[in-house]
């Protein structure tokens, strides 16, 4: 007689069976392609309580059991000021999924809410700094965040449309303020729709951002409010109606940037112009024709 699986075992099995192609394989592909995990790493898997970070934690647990590369993990939750209901939801989901979390308290929501300018940017910066600090205290050399494929595409679009810059979200980067620390994004190739389907298949519900700006968006009649990211989501949804691969094209474009067709670019904060070596180009009219 077959043994009855626990809820956690069913959740894990679904990742390796029903969602192997859409979750597990792109997770492994990103780790390998971008060299996100090395032998001896101690990784702080950062959990906000949303669907993305909770899936990330479960993916790491499964990987830890099957990986040929030895590494260690800590599962950390930074409570920026959640209401009691949301905090308890995180605790309950972690128990259901058998994720041994450590919770650290902060007042980041209050600090960001009272900021006169760029509260979302301030909140993100403060949260990341807090996570680096706690991870380092726990002896970790990396933090893992749950940003996915659609986050990468939307961030690229946001930079172009509202930031006047071509700027992408990297799959890993070194911390500027915490020596020896690195940030990795192992869900870089996973699509958000696949995450939603996994949640529905396992009857899982998670908290949203839970800050007042998201509440304002949810209460708005257009579903956008003041959220530029939500505005970009809706724009991409419209573009998919005539071009189903539009997001894939944007994602691929940040991997094949042709710098010699750009009049200007930045590297490590330093600005450069194509005019600096223009006279050394083999074709005087290369800039006009696009041919070199």
SULMO-V497763 format. One record per helix or strand. SS is the DSSP state (alpha for helix, beta for strand). FROM is the first residue (numbers start at 0). LEN is the number of residues. If there is no record, write none. Layout:
SS & FROM & LEN
SS & FROM & LEN
//
This chain:
alpha & 6 & 10
alpha & 19 & 14
beta & 41 & 6
alpha & 50 & 16
beta & 71 & 8
alpha & 83 & 13
beta & 100 & 5
alpha & 107 & 6
alpha & 118 & 19
beta & 141 & 3
alpha & 148 & 14
beta & 171 & 3
beta & 181 & 3
alpha & 191 & 10
alpha & 211 & 8
alpha & 227 & 13
alpha & 245 & 8
alpha & 258 & 3
beta & 263 & 4
beta & 269 & 4
alpha & 273 & 3
alpha & 277 & 3
alpha & 285 & 4
//
